[in-house]
């Protein structure tokens, strides 16, 4: 994996899909630009689980399903390894990433393993962990 890939975070995806989200106006054009330039987009199954929970009773439920299928076809849907999860729990226990949540820590570990430095997010935890957020 090259560093030109972009990690899709739940904060960014939900902002793209949900017109009522406070970050919608900032996230939507960034995502459209990434799609337009055919950027390599990746995420974890954990992120899609978060998105699925958020979309359960929302009109963008089908968007989560469509993205999951598309990423799976491109082998861009990453299943964290048991080692990724263990390392994330250790970092979580130390309070790294400005006390980020456990799913964020799994994202950070996977991103580092894959050499991904940018995230479709504005989550300060990603910046505290040393990643570039795109909106």
Secondary structure as the mmCIF struct_conf table of DSSP 4:
data_model
#
loop_
_struct_conf.conf_type_id
_struct_conf.id
_struct_conf.beg_label_comp_id
_struct_conf.beg_label_asym_id
_struct_conf.beg_label_seq_id
_struct_conf.end_label_comp_id
_struct_conf.end_label_asym_id
_struct_conf.end_label_seq_id
TURN_TY1_P TURN_TY1_P1 UNK A 3 UNK A 4
STRN STRN1 UNK A 6 UNK A 8
HELX_RH_AL_P HELX_RH_AL_P1 UNK A 10 UNK A 17
TURN_TY1_P TURN_TY1_P2 UNK A 19 UNK A 20
BEND BEND1 UNK A 21 UNK A 21
TURN_TY1_P TURN_TY1_P3 UNK A 22 UNK A 23
HELX_RH_AL_P HELX_RH_AL_P2 UNK A 24 UNK A 36
TURN_TY1_P TURN_TY1_P4 UNK A 37 UNK A 38
STRN STRN2 UNK A 41 UNK A 44
HELX_RH_AL_P HELX_RH_AL_P3 UNK A 45 UNK A 55
TURN_TY1_P TURN_TY1_P5 UNK A 56 UNK A 57
BEND BEND2 UNK A 58 UNK A 58
TURN_TY1_P TURN_TY1_P6 UNK A 59 UNK A 60
HELX_RH_AL_P HELX_RH_AL_P4 UNK A 61 UNK A 73
TURN_TY1_P TURN_TY1_P7 UNK A 74 UNK A 75
STRN STRN3 UNK A 77 UNK A 78
HELX_RH_AL_P HELX_RH_AL_P5 UNK A 82 UNK A 94
TURN_TY1_P TURN_TY1_P8 UNK A 95 UNK A 95
HELX_RH_AL_P HELX_RH_AL_P6 UNK A 96 UNK A 99
HELX_RH_AL_P HELX_RH_AL_P7 UNK A 102 UNK A 114
TURN_TY1_P TURN_TY1_P9 UNK A 115 UNK A 115
STRN STRN4 UNK A 118 UNK A 120
HELX_RH_AL_P HELX_RH_AL_P8 UNK A 124 UNK A 128
TURN_TY1_P TURN_TY1_P10 UNK A 129 UNK A 130
HELX_LH_PP_P HELX_LH_PP_P1 UNK A 131 UNK A 131
STRN STRN5 UNK A 132 UNK A 133
#
